[in-house]
Amino acid sequence: MSHSADSAPVEQRTRPIQVRSVGRHLDRVDGHAKVTGRATYAVEHRDGDGIVDPLHAWLVQSTVAKGQVVGVDTATALAHPGVLAVLDHTNAPRLADRQNGELAILQGPEIHFRGQVVAVVLAETPEAAREGAALVHVSQEAEDHEAELREDNATYRPEKVNPAMETDTDEGDVDAALAAADVVVEQTYRTAYEHNNPLEPHATTARWDEEDGREVLSLFDSTQGVHGVVQAIAPMLGLEAEQVRVRAPYVGGGFGSKGEAHAHVVAAALAARTTRGRPVKLAVTRQQMFALTGYRTATISHFRLGASADGRLTAIEHRVQEQTSAAREFAEQTASPTRMLYAAPNRRTSHRLAVLDVAVPSWMRAPGEMPGMFAHEVAMDELAEACGLDPVELRLRNEPDLDPETGRPFNDRRLPDCLRRGAERFGWADRPAEARATQDGDWWVGTGVAAATYPAMKQPGNAARVRALDGGRYTVSIGSVDIGTGARTVLTQVAADALGVEPASIDLEIADTRLPSATVAGGSSGTSSWGTAVVAAAQRFRTDHGDDPAPGVATVASAAEDPEAEKYAFHSFGAVFAEARVHRWTGEIRVPRLHGVYSVGRVVNPTTARSQLVGGLVMGLSAALFEESWRDPRFGHVVTQDLATYHVASHADVLDVDAEWLEESDEAFTPMGSRGIGEIGIVGTAAAVANAVHHATGVRVRSIPVTADQLVSP
C-alpha cells in the first residue's frame, strides 16, 4: 500500500541490512556546500526561503543575580536611527504556558539570574539593534542571592537525574565492606564549570504568517532537534504543533547545548509576533551564550573504593554534589557510569544539588559520564598504586560477568580487548612502575590510562519516508538534524544499503518538522535511532512496492520495538592512553600522545567516525588542561565570557591524537550493526591525562583542569 507524506507511519520489524556502502568511506554529501559557502545557517536565510526585509533583534540582559525590574527606559533607544521597537515585560506578547522558568521570558519583573533576558531591541540592522540595546536603561532592584557551589549547600535531593535515572542507588553493605577491606581509597575529585562554545553561536530566524485563518510560526533555528523545539515552544505560544514549522538545514555544532530550546528562541518568536509579518533574525553573541545557552555544572565527587589486597573491588561509593538553577531544575547524572563499570558486590551512589540563582545548566558532550568517569578513573589509578598493581591489570581484574546495575548480560562488552589492544599499541609494557621515574632533559615524562564507557541508546518516536523517483532514484525523508557530525552522509549510506542501491541514488531530506518525526541529535543516539527508522521504512517500502516501484509511491514507517533487546545491557567501551610531559621548573604540561581504542559496533563511515572520536579526545584533553568557566559568586555571572579568557585546546596543544576501533557488528542493537560514537571519545580522556601527569611527576591532582600551579612547589 502507499502512504502519503502526512500518513501515520506503520510499524516495521527490522532485520539486519546487507552492507555494501555501510562500513566504507563516502565523502560528506554536504561537503561541497560547506566549503563553497553555500550552506545556509540559521540567520543567513534570505528571499528564497521567505525571509524578506527582516528586522534584527538584540537582547538586553539583567545585571543582578536576583531581584526585580522596576523600570525600563526606552526613550533614548527608540530615538536611535534604525531602532523600531523595544519589548520588555510590560509590552511583550503574553505566553499561554509559563511553566518553563528558563523560557518564560518577558512575562514579569522577576529576575532569576544575571544575564536573564529583560528586553529585546528590534532594528533595521544588526548594528542599530546592538547600539539600541546599549541605550536601554533597565532599573533593577537587587535581592540577596546565592551563586556559589559548596559542599555545605549542595544538599537538595532531586527526584531524578538526567534524563530519568534514579537519584540514588544502594546495594549490599558498603560501610561494612569498606571497614573490612584490605585497601581503601577515599578521596574527593572536582571538575570545573564548562561551556559548550560551538563554532556557530545559537541563532534563530522567526516569521509569523496566516494559513487557513490560523497563525503559523516558521523558524530557522540552530538546533539539534527541530521537533523538540516545536514540543517546547508551541504550548508556550498557545499553538498546536502543526502551527509551528522549524527547519535547521545546517548547524555549526552544538555539543549538547542546542539539544533543547533556550530563551533566545522564544525572544525571536515573541519579537516577530509584533512586526506585522516582517521576519526577525536573532543571533546570540559569544558573550551572551555564557548565560543563556546552557553549560556543564561543576561537580564534586566523593569516592570510597574498598578492595582486597589483590586489587579486587569489594565496595564502591560515589557521592556527587553539583549545581542546578532556581529558574529550572537540571540534575546531571554524574554517578551513572559508576553503577555499571566494574564488579563489586557493594555499591552506593547519590546525587545532591545546590539550588543557585544562576543560569540554567544543560547538556554538554557526555553529561554525567564525562565528569563522573574522571573521578572514577583517577580513583582507580590511586587504587592500583595502593595495591602495587599495573593500572591496566587492575581494571582487567574487576571485569563483571553481568551488568552490575541491571543484572542483565552484556550484549557485547569488549573493554578488556580495548585495554589490551591500546596497551600494545601504546608501548605500555615499557612503562616504569614507579612515578617520576623518567626524565628527558628538563621534562618529567609519564603515561596514564583510563577506561571509557557510554550507554548504547536508541530513542523512540522516529519515523522515515521512502518515495520512489524516476530512474531508480529514491527520496528518503526524516526530520533529523546534522549538527556537523556527518549524519547526512551516514544516513545516505544506510538508506542506500537498506534499499539495495548506490548512495548516489538517494536524495536525503532532513531537518524539517514537515518531515517524519525524529528525535534529538544527542545521547549518541542519532544514527542508531534515525538509521533504524530509515531501515524500517526501506524494508516496508520493498514489501509494499517491490524492487521496481512506480514513481511517486511512498511508504512511511517506524521501527517496531524488539522485545529481545530487553534481555541485554547495551554499552560501548573504550580505553584511553596518554603521555604527559611536565616541565620540572615551570610546571608546563604537554601531551604529545593521546590514543583511544573503542568498541562501538560497526562503524558506518570510517572517516566521519574517526573525526568524531578524535574530536572527543581533543575535547577531553581540553577539559583536562584548559577549560574552566569562572563564576563570581558576588555578582552571579561567569566572568570568562569569551574565547580569550575561556581557554580551549588549540592546534599547538593537539599533537599525536588518534583513535581506532575494534572490528565488530552489533546487529542485536541496530540493523546496521552500529552503536553511537559521538560522546564516548571524551569519556575517560581527562582522567588518562591526569593519571599520566601523576606518573610523570608523582604529584596527584584530583581536579580538572590540571594547571602548572598545582605541580610546582612554592
C-alpha positions in Angstrom: 0.0 0.0 0.0 1.0 3.6 -0.5 1.4 6.2 2.3 1.1 9.9 1.7 3.5 12.3 3.2 1.3 13.0 6.2 0.1 9.5 6.8 0.7 7.8 10.1 3.8 5.5 10.0 3.3 1.8 10.1 5.5 -0.3 12.4 8.0 -2.5 10.8 10.1 -5.2 12.4 13.6 -4.6 11.1 16.2 -7.1 10.1 19.9 -6.7 9.5 20.8 -5.0 6.2 23.2 -6.3 3.7 26.1 -3.9 3.9 27.7 -2.5 0.8 28.2 1.2 1.5 28.0 1.0 5.2 31.4 0.5 6.7 33.1 2.2 3.8 34.3 5.8 3.2 31.9 8.1 1.5 32.7 11.8 1.0 30.4 14.1 3.0 27.4 14.7 0.9 27.2 18.3 2.2 30.9 18.9 1.9 30.8 20.9 -1.3 28.0 23.2 0.0 30.0 23.9 3.2 33.4 24.6 1.6 32.0 26.8 -1.1 30.0 28.8 1.5 26.6 27.8 0.0 25.4 26.1 3.2 22.8 28.4 4.8 22.8 28.7 8.6 20.1 29.9 10.9 20.4 33.7 10.3 21.6 33.5 6.7 18.3 32.6 5.1 17.0 35.2 2.6 14.4 35.7 -0.1 14.4 32.2 -1.4 13.4 30.9 2.0 10.7 33.5 2.5 12.9 35.8 4.7 12.2 39.1 3.0 13.0 42.5 4.6 13.9 41.1 8.0 14.4 43.0 11.2 17.2 42.3 13.6 16.9 41.7 17.3 19.4 42.3 20.1 19.0 41.0 23.7 19.2 43.2 26.8 20.3 41.2 29.9 19.9 41.7 33.6 22.9 42.8 35.6 21.8 41.5 39.0 21.6 37.8 40.0 18.2 38.0 41.7 15.7 40.7 42.1 13.1 42.8 40.2 12.9 45.0 37.1 11.4 48.2 38.5 11.6 50.3 35.2 12.7 50.1 31.6 13.6 53.5 30.0 13.5 53.0 26.2 13.2 56.6 25.0 16.9 57.1 24.1 17.0 53.7 22.3 13.9 54.4 20.3 15.3 57.7 19.2 18.3 56.0 17.7 18.2 55.8 13.9 17.0 52.4 12.8 15.6 51.2 16.1 11.9 50.4 15.7 10.7 48.9 19.0 11.8 47.6 22.4 10.0 44.7 24.1 10.1 44.2 27.8 7.8 42.6 30.4 5.3 45.4 30.1 4.6 45.2 26.4 5.7 41.8 25.2 3.1 39.3 24.0 1.8 37.1 26.7 2.7 33.4 26.8 0.0 30.8 27.3 2.2 28.5 29.3 4.9 29.8 31.7 6.0 26.6 33.5 9.5 26.5 32.0 11.3 29.1 34.0 14.1 29.4 31.5 11.9 30.0 28.5 9.1 32.1 30.0 10.9 35.5 29.4 9.5 39.0 29.4 6.4 37.9 31.3 7.0 39.6 34.6 9.6 41.7 36.5 11.2 38.8 38.3 15.0 38.3 37.8 16.2 34.7 38.4 19.9 35.0 37.3 22.4 37.5 36.0 22.2 37.6 32.2 18.4 36.9 32.0 16.7 38.5 29.0 14.9 41.6 30.3 14.3 43.4 26.9 14.6 42.9 23.2 15.5 45.7 20.7 14.3 45.5 17.1 16.0 47.5 14.4 16.6 47.6 10.7 20.3 46.5 11.0 22.3 44.4 13.5 24.4 47.4 14.2 21.4 49.6 15.1 20.0 46.9 17.2 23.2 46.5 19.2 23.6 50.2 19.7 20.0 50.5 20.7 20.3 47.7 23.3 23.2 49.7 24.9 20.8 52.7 25.2 18.1 50.8 27.0 18.2 51.7 30.7 16.9 49.0 33.0 16.3 49.9 36.6 16.7 46.8 38.8 16.2 46.1 42.5 18.7 43.5 43.7 17.8 40.9 46.3 20.1 38.6 48.3 21.3 35.7 46.1 23.4 32.6 46.3 25.7 31.7 43.4 28.5 29.5 44.8 28.6 25.7 44.8 30.0 24.4 48.1 29.9 21.1 49.9 27.7 22.6 52.6 25.0 23.9 50.3 24.7 21.0 47.8 22.1 19.2 49.9 18.9 19.1 47.8 17.9 15.7 46.6 16.3 15.8 43.1 13.5 13.3 42.2 15.5 12.1 39.2 18.8 12.8 37.3 19.1 13.3 33.6 17.2 12.0 31.7 15.1 9.9 34.1 17.6 7.9 36.1 17.4 7.1 39.8 18.9 9.7 42.0 20.4 7.2 44.5 21.3 3.6 44.4 22.3 1.3 47.2 23.2 -2.4 47.0 24.9 -4.5 49.7 26.5 -3.1 52.8 29.1 -0.6 51.6 30.2 0.6 55.1 30.8 -2.9 56.4 32.7 -3.8 53.2 34.9 -0.8 53.5 35.6 -1.5 57.1 36.8 -5.0 56.2 38.7 -4.0 53.0 42.5 -4.6 52.8 42.9 -1.4 50.8 40.7 1.7 50.9 40.9 4.8 48.7 38.9 7.7 50.0 39.2 11.0 48.1 37.3 13.9 46.7 37.5 14.9 43.0 36.3 18.0 41.3 35.5 19.1 37.8 35.1 22.7 36.6 32.3 24.6 35.1 32.5 24.3 31.3 30.7 26.0 28.4 29.9 24.3 25.1 31.0 27.0 22.6 30.1 25.5 19.2 31.5 27.3 16.2 28.1 28.7 15.2 26.6 30.7 18.1 22.9 30.0 18.9 20.7 31.8 16.4 17.1 31.9 15.2 15.1 33.5 12.4 11.4 33.8 13.0 8.4 34.7 10.8 4.7 34.7 11.5 2.1 34.1 8.7 -1.5 33.2 8.5 -2.7 30.0 6.9 -6.4 28.9 6.7 -7.3 31.6 9.2 -4.7 30.5 11.8 -1.4 31.9 12.9 1.6 29.9 11.7 5.2 30.4 13.0 8.2 29.5 10.9 11.6 29.2 12.4 15.0 28.6 11.1 16.9 27.6 14.2 20.4 26.4 15.1 19.2 23.3 17.0 20.0 19.7 17.5 16.3 18.7 17.1 13.7 20.5 15.1 10.8 18.5 16.6 12.0 19.2 20.1 11.8 22.9 19.5 8.1 22.6 18.5 7.3 20.5 21.5 8.9 23.1 23.8 7.6 26.4 22.4 4.2 25.6 20.7 2.3 25.2 24.0 4.0 28.3 25.4 2.7 30.3 22.4 -0.7 28.8 22.6 -0.3 27.0 19.3 -0.9 23.4 18.1 2.2 21.6 17.0 1.2 21.8 13.3 1.2 25.6 13.6 4.9 25.7 14.1 7.4 24.8 11.4 11.1 24.5 12.4 14.0 24.0 9.9 17.7 23.5 10.6 19.3 22.7 7.3 22.8 23.4 8.5 24.0 23.7 12.1 27.5 24.7 13.2 27.9 22.3 16.1 26.2 22.1 19.4 28.0 19.7 21.8 24.6 19.3 23.6 23.8 23.0 24.1 21.5 23.0 21.1 19.7 19.9 22.3 16.8 21.9 23.7 15.3 25.3 23.0 16.7 28.3 25.0 15.3 31.7 25.8 16.5 33.3 22.6 14.2 31.2 20.5 11.2 32.5 22.5 12.6 36.0 22.2 12.7 35.8 18.4 9.2 34.3 18.3 7.7 37.0 20.6 9.5 39.8 18.7 8.4 38.6 15.3 4.8 38.4 16.6 4.8 42.2 16.8 6.3 43.2 13.5 3.3 42.9 11.1 4.8 40.0 9.2 8.4 41.1 8.9 10.8 38.3 9.9 13.2 38.7 12.8 16.8 37.5 13.0 18.4 37.0 16.3 22.0 35.8 16.8 23.2 35.2 20.4 26.7 36.7 20.9 29.5 34.6 22.2 29.4 36.6 25.4 25.7 36.1 25.8 26.0 32.4 25.3 27.7 32.1 28.7 24.4 33.0 30.4 21.7 31.9 28.0 22.5 28.6 26.2 23.5 26.0 28.9 26.7 24.7 30.3 28.2 21.8 32.3 27.8 22.2 36.0 30.9 21.9 38.2 30.9 18.7 40.2 32.3 17.4 43.5 32.7 13.6 43.6 33.3 11.9 46.9 34.7 8.4 46.2 35.4 5.5 48.5 36.8 2.3 47.0 37.4 -0.8 49.0 39.4 -3.7 47.7 41.2 -6.9 48.7 45.0 -7.0 48.6 45.0 -8.3 45.1 43.0 -5.3 43.9 39.5 -6.9 43.5 36.9 -4.3 44.4 34.6 -5.2 47.3 32.9 -1.8 47.7 32.3 1.4 45.6 30.7 4.6 46.9 30.3 7.6 44.7 28.5 10.7 46.3 28.1 13.6 43.9 27.5 17.2 44.7 26.7 19.6 41.9 24.6 22.6 40.9 21.2 23.4 39.4 19.3 26.7 38.9 16.4 28.2 40.8 14.9 29.1 37.4 14.6 25.5 36.2 16.0 22.2 37.5 18.6 20.2 35.7 20.4 17.4 37.5 23.5 15.9 35.8 23.7 12.1 36.1 27.4 12.1 37.2 27.4 8.9 39.2 25.6 6.9 36.4 28.7 5.2 34.9 29.9 4.1 38.4 26.8 1.9 38.7 27.8 -0.4 35.9 31.5 -0.2 35.0 33.3 -2.5 37.5 32.3 -5.6 39.5 31.8 -5.0 43.3 29.2 -6.7 45.5 28.6 -3.5 47.5 27.8 -0.3 45.7 26.3 3.1 46.6 25.7 6.2 44.5 23.9 9.5 45.2 23.4 13.0 43.7 22.8 16.2 45.7 22.3 19.7 44.3 22.9 23.3 45.3 19.9 25.3 44.0 21.6 28.6 43.0 20.5 31.9 41.5 22.4 31.3 38.3 21.7 30.4 34.6 20.3 27.0 33.9 22.8 24.2 33.2 22.1 21.7 30.4 23.7 19.0 28.3 27.3 19.1 27.3 29.0 16.2 25.5 28.6 13.1 27.6 26.8 14.8 30.5 27.3 12.8 33.6 29.8 10.3 32.0 32.5 12.9 31.4 32.9 14.3 35.0 31.8 11.0 36.7 34.4 9.0 34.8 37.1 11.5 35.5 36.6 10.9 39.2 36.2 7.2 39.0 39.2 6.5 36.8 41.5 8.7 38.8 40.3 6.9 41.9 41.1 3.6 40.2 44.6 4.8 39.4 45.0 5.6 43.1 43.8 2.1 43.9 46.2 0.5 41.5 49.1 2.4 43.1 47.9 1.4 46.6 47.7 -2.3 45.6 51.0 -2.2 43.8 49.3 -3.2 40.5 49.6 -2.1 36.9 46.6 0.2 36.2 45.6 -1.9 33.2 45.8 -5.1 35.2 43.7 -3.6 38.0 40.9 -2.9 35.5 41.0 -6.3 34.0 40.7 -7.9 37.4 37.4 -6.1 38.0 35.6 -7.1 34.9 32.0 -8.0 35.7 30.3 -11.1 34.4 26.9 -9.3 34.2 25.9 -5.7 34.2 26.2 -4.7 37.9 23.4 -2.2 37.6 20.7 -4.3 35.9 21.9 -7.9 36.4 21.5 -8.5 32.6 24.2 -10.0 30.5 26.1 -7.5 28.4 25.3 -8.0 24.7 28.9 -7.1 23.8 31.5 -6.0 26.4 34.9 -5.7 25.0 36.6 -3.3 27.4 39.4 -5.9 28.1 40.1 -6.0 24.3 40.3 -2.2 24.2 42.7 -2.2 27.2 44.9 -4.9 25.8 45.0 -3.5 22.2 45.6 0.0 23.5 48.4 -1.1 25.8 50.1 -3.0 23.0 49.8 -0.1 20.5 51.0 2.5 23.1 54.0 0.5 24.3 52.6 0.2 27.8 54.8 -2.8 28.6 57.9 -0.5 28.8 56.2 1.8 31.3 58.1 2.2 34.6 56.1 1.0 37.6 57.2 4.0 39.8 56.1 7.6 39.3 58.6 10.3 38.5 61.0 7.7 37.0 61.6 9.1 33.6 63.3 12.4 32.8 64.1 13.9 29.4 66.2 17.0 29.9 64.0 19.4 31.9 60.9 17.4 31.4 59.4 14.6 33.5 57.6 12.0 31.3 54.8 9.7 32.3 51.9 7.7 30.9 48.4 7.1 32.1 45.3 5.1 31.2 41.6 5.3 31.8 38.6 3.3 30.7 35.7 4.8 28.8 32.0 3.8 28.6 28.8 5.2 27.2 25.4 3.6 27.1 24.1 2.5 23.6 20.9 4.4 23.2 18.0 4.4 20.7 15.2 6.9 21.2 11.5 6.0 20.4 9.4 8.3 18.2 11.3 8.1 14.9 9.8 7.5 11.5 11.1 7.9 7.9 9.5 8.1 4.5 10.8 6.5 1.3 9.4 7.8 -2.1 10.3 6.4 -5.5 11.5 8.8 -8.2 12.2 8.2 -11.8 15.3 6.3 -13.0 15.8 4.1 -9.9 16.2 7.0 -7.5 14.6 7.5 -4.1 13.9 10.4 -1.8 14.4 9.3 1.8 13.0 11.8 4.4 13.3 12.1 8.1 13.2 15.1 10.4 16.7 14.5 12.0 19.4 17.2 12.2 23.0 17.0 11.1 24.9 19.3 13.5 28.2 18.7 11.6 28.8 15.1 12.7 28.1 13.7 9.3 24.5 12.5 9.8 23.5 13.4 6.2 26.3 11.2 4.9 25.8 8.1 7.1 22.0 8.2 6.7 22.6 8.2 2.9 24.7 5.1 3.2 22.2 3.4 5.5 19.3 4.2 3.1 21.3 3.0 0.1 22.1 -0.4 1.7 18.6 -0.8 3.1 17.1 -0.2 -0.4 19.9 -2.1 -2.2 21.1 0.8 -4.4 24.1 3.0 -4.6 24.4 6.1 -2.4 24.2 8.3 -5.5 20.6 7.1 -6.0 19.5 8.6 -2.7 18.2 12.1 -2.2 18.1 12.7 1.5 15.7 15.2 3.1 16.3 16.1 6.8 15.9 18.9 9.4 12.3 20.0 8.8 9.3 19.4 11.1 7.2 18.8 8.0 9.2 15.5 7.6 8.5 12.4 9.6 9.3 12.9 13.3 12.9 12.4 14.6 14.4 12.7 18.0 17.2 15.0 19.0 20.8 14.6 17.9 22.0 13.8 21.4 23.0 10.9 23.7 25.0 9.4 20.8 21.6 8.1 19.7 21.2 9.8 16.3 22.5 7.3 13.8 21.1 4.4 15.9 17.6 5.9 16.2 17.3 7.5 12.8 19.1 4.8 10.9 16.9 2.1 12.3 13.8 4.1 11.3 15.2 4.5 7.7 15.8 0.8 7.5 12.3 0.1 8.7 10.8 2.4 6.1 13.0 1.0 3.3 12.2 -2.6 4.2 8.5 -1.9 4.4 8.7 0.0 1.1 10.2 -3.0 -0.6 7.4 -5.2 0.9 4.7 -2.7 -0.3 6.1 -1.8 -3.7 8.8 -4.4 -4.7 12.1 -3.8 -6.5 10.7 -1.9 -9.4 8.3 0.7 -7.9 6.2 3.1 -9.8 7.5 6.7 -9.5 5.6 8.6 -6.8 4.7 5.7 -4.5 5.8 6.1 -0.9 5.9 4.4 2.5 6.2 5.9 5.9 7.3 3.6 8.7 8.8 3.4 12.1 10.7 0.5 13.7 8.8 -1.8 15.9 10.1 -2.5 19.4 12.3 -5.5 19.7 11.5 -7.5 22.9 14.7 -9.4 22.6 16.6 -6.1 23.3 15.3 -6.0 26.9 17.3 -9.1 27.7 20.7 -7.3 27.4 22.6 -4.4 28.6 23.9 -2.4 25.7 27.0 -0.2 26.2 30.0 0.9 24.2 33.5 0.8 25.7 37.0 2.2 25.2 40.4 2.7 26.6 42.4 5.9 26.5 46.2 6.1 26.8 48.0 9.4 27.3 51.6 10.5 27.6 52.3 13.7 29.6 55.5 15.7 29.7 55.8 18.2 32.6 58.5 20.8 32.8 60.4 20.4 36.0 60.8 24.1 36.6 57.7 25.8 35.3 55.1 23.0 35.6 54.1 23.4 31.9 52.2 20.3 30.7 52.3 18.9 27.2 50.5 15.8 25.9 52.5 14.5 22.9 50.5 11.3 22.6 46.8 10.6 23.2 45.3 7.4 21.8 41.9 5.8 22.1 40.7 2.3 21.3 36.9 1.7 21.1 34.3 -0.9 20.9 31.3 0.8 19.2 29.8 -1.8 16.9 30.1 -1.5 13.1 31.4 1.9 12.1 29.2 3.3 9.3 31.7 5.7 7.8 35.3 5.4 8.9 36.2 9.0 8.0 33.4 10.7 9.9 33.7 8.2 12.7 37.4 8.9 13.2 36.6 12.7 13.2 34.0 12.2 16.0 36.3 10.0 18.1 39.3 12.3 17.7 37.2 15.3 18.3 36.0 13.7 21.6 39.6 13.0 22.6 40.6 16.6 21.9 37.7 17.9 23.9 38.7 15.6 26.8 42.3 16.9 26.5 40.9 20.5 26.6 38.9 19.7 29.7 41.9 18.1 31.3 44.3 21.1 30.9 42.4 24.2 30.0 38.6 24.6 30.2 37.3 26.3 33.2 34.5 28.9 33.5 34.9 31.2 36.5 31.7 32.4 38.2 32.0 35.4 40.5 29.7 34.5 43.4 29.4 38.1 44.5 27.6 39.0 41.3 26.4 35.6 40.0 27.9 35.8 36.5 30.6 34.0 34.6 33.5 36.3 34.0 35.3 34.2 31.4 32.8 35.2 28.7 34.9 34.8 25.5 37.4 32.5 23.9 40.3 34.7 25.0 39.6 34.0 28.7 37.8 30.7 28.4 40.7 28.6 27.1 40.3 25.6 24.9 42.9 23.3 23.3 44.4 24.8 20.1 46.5 23.4 17.3 49.7 23.6 19.3 48.2 21.5 22.0 46.9 18.7 19.8 49.8 16.6 18.7 49.6 12.8 18.1 45.9 12.3 18.8 44.5 9.2 17.3 41.6 6.8 17.6 40.9 3.3 16.3 38.1 0.8 16.8 37.7 -2.9 17.1 36.2 -4.7 14.0 32.7 -5.9 15.1 29.0 -5.6 14.3 26.2 -5.3 16.9 23.2 -6.4 14.9 21.3 -7.1 18.1 21.2 -3.4 18.7 20.7 -1.9 15.2 20.1 -3.4 11.8 23.2 -1.6 10.7 25.3 -3.3 13.5 26.3 0.2 14.8 26.2 1.9 18.1 26.7 5.6 18.9 30.1 7.2 18.8 29.6 11.0 19.3 30.4 11.1 23.1 32.5 8.2 24.2 35.7 9.9 22.9 35.5 12.5 25.7 34.8 9.9 28.4 37.8 9.0 30.5 40.2 11.2 28.5 40.7 13.8 31.2 41.4 11.0 33.7 44.0 9.4 31.4 45.8 12.8 31.1 45.6 13.4 34.9 46.9 9.9 35.6 49.8 10.5 33.1 50.7 13.8 34.8 50.8 11.9 38.2 53.0 9.2 36.7 55.4 11.9 35.3 55.6 14.0 38.5 54.5 11.9 41.4 52.0 14.7 42.2 48.4 13.6 42.4 46.0 16.3 41.2 42.3 15.5 41.8 40.6 18.3 40.0 40.5 19.5 36.4 41.8 21.4 34.7 45.3 20.4 35.8 47.4 23.5 35.8 51.0 24.4 36.4 50.5 25.9 39.8 49.3 22.6 41.1 52.6 20.9 40.1 55.2 23.4 41.2 56.1 23.6 44.9 56.3 27.1 46.3 
